[in-house]
Amino acid sequence: MMYWGNGISGWGYFLMALNMVLFWGVLVGGIVLLVRYMGGERRPRAVGSDPQRLLAERYARGEIDDEEYQRRLGALRDSGQLTHS
């Protein structure tokens, strides 16, 4: 039987290594996505969130300043949307 060359060249080794990395990357990525989908952390979504609590959270995170917080809190009181808690 006649052979061409003397075995696998550098390109052959490179392609085999690339295929191995791609195979394991797809396999591990698929498992991670499956685990996240099947058993991921489920957070309950608040449908009717308390406006005062949301406003206080934004103030605590620094998204709004003291003046803006007081102005919006007053607007909630005026509109009657404020809960007594």
C-alpha positions in Angstrom: 0.0 0.0 0.0 1.3 3.5 -0.8 1.3 6.3 1.7 1.4 10.0 1.1 3.8 11.7 3.4 4.9 10.4 6.8 2.0 10.8 9.1 0.0 13.7 10.4 1.4 17.1 9.8 1.3 20.1 12.1 -2.1 21.2 10.6 -3.5 17.8 11.5 -2.6 18.1 15.1 -3.9 21.7 15.2 -7.3 20.7 13.7 -7.6 17.8 16.1 -6.8 20.0 19.1 -9.3 22.6 17.8 -12.0 20.0 17.4 -11.4 18.7 20.9 -11.6 22.2 22.4 -14.8 22.9 20.4 -16.4 19.6 21.4 -15.7 20.1 25.2 -16.7 23.7 25.0 -20.1 22.9 23.4 -20.6 19.9 25.8 -19.8 21.9 29.0 -21.7 25.0 27.8 -24.8 22.8 27.0 -24.7 21.3 30.5 -24.4 24.7 32.1 -27.3 26.0 30.1 -29.4 23.0 30.9 -28.7 23.2 34.7 -29.5 26.9 34.6 -32.7 26.3 32.8 -33.9 23.3 34.8 -32.8 24.2 38.3 -32.0 27.9 38.2 -32.8 30.2 41.0 -36.4 31.2 40.7 -37.3 34.6 42.1 -40.9 35.6 42.6 -41.9 38.6 40.5 -43.7 41.3 42.4 -46.8 42.2 40.4 -48.2 44.9 42.6 -45.1 46.2 44.4 -45.4 48.8 47.1 -44.5 52.2 45.6 -43.1 53.5 48.8 -40.8 50.5 49.2 -39.6 50.8 45.6 -38.9 54.5 46.1 -37.0 53.7 49.4 -34.9 51.1 47.6 -34.0 53.5 44.8 -33.0 56.1 47.4 -30.9 53.5 49.3 -29.1 52.5 46.1 -28.3 56.2 45.5 -30.3 56.4 42.2 -32.2 59.5 43.5 -31.1 62.2 46.0 -32.8 63.4 49.2 -34.7 66.1 47.4 -36.1 63.8 44.7 -37.0 61.2 47.3 -39.0 63.7 49.4 -40.7 65.2 46.3 -41.8 61.7 45.0 -42.8 60.6 48.5 -45.0 63.7 48.7 -46.5 63.0 45.3 -47.4 59.4 46.5 -49.1 60.8 49.6 -51.1 63.3 47.6 -52.3 60.6 45.1 -53.3 58.3 47.9 -51.0 55.4 46.7 -49.1 55.3 49.9 -49.6 52.3 52.2 -49.7 52.7 56.0 -46.9 50.4 57.1 
